[in-house]
């Protein structure tokens, strides 16, 4: 059975406009991109959140996404589940 993180990774490989490498670390998606300014980083985060929310509107898991920028500190953010039990 494919995990939610694997489904998100496949979605990002197919639809995300980033120009970097997409991999997985400990089951979570990691996007490696060239160093970007804060505005571009926020745009990438917004695009990823919107893709996940549109393709998986009924999520029952949170997912952590890491953006790795060469020579800079990693940026991680969480897309929260949409179903609350």
N, C-alpha and C positions, 0 to 999 in steps of 0.2 A: 504494500500500500504506500503510495506516494505521500510524503509529509506536506503540510501546508508550506513550510519553508522552501521545499523543493519546487512546489507549484509557483510560488512567488519568484524564485530564482529563474525559472523557465519563462515566466511572464516578463520579467525585466530584460532577459536576453532578447526576447522577441520584440518588445514594444518600447522600451525605454530609449530615449534619444541620446543617452550619455555616450561619450566616445572613449570609453575605458574598458578595463577588463572586469569581468564579473566572475566571482568565484564563491566558494562557501567555506566558512570556518566554523567548526563545531555546529554544523547544521544551519547556520544563519548566513544570509546573503551578504557578501562584501563586494563593494564596487571600488575599484582602484582607478582614479582619474588624475589628470595633471592638476597641479595646484590651481585653485580657482579663488576668485575673490568671494567675499561673503555673499554678495548678491547672487552670483552664479550657483553657489552652494545651496542657498535657500531655494532657488528655482528647481534645482535637481531634487531636493527633498520634497518639494511640493509636487513635482511631476510623479515621483515614486508613490507618494501617498495617494494621489488621485488615481493612478493606475490600479493600485491595490484595492481602493475603495470601490472603483467602478467594476472591476473584474470579480471581486469577492465581497459583495455587499453584506453577506450574512456570515461574517467571520466569527468563529468561536475560539480563536487563539490570537494572542498578541504576537507581533513579530518584530524583532530587532534587526535594523538595517545598519550596516557600517559603511561609511564612505572613507576610504583611505586615500589620502593625498600625499604623494611622494614628498618627503622632506618636511611634512607638517604632521600635527597631531591628528589622529583619527577622529571622525565625527560619527557618533552613533545616535540614532533616534528610533523611537518605537511607534509602530502603527498599532493602535489598540483594537481589540476585538470589538465587534459591533453587537454581539449577543452577550447579555449579562444575566447570569443565572443567580 
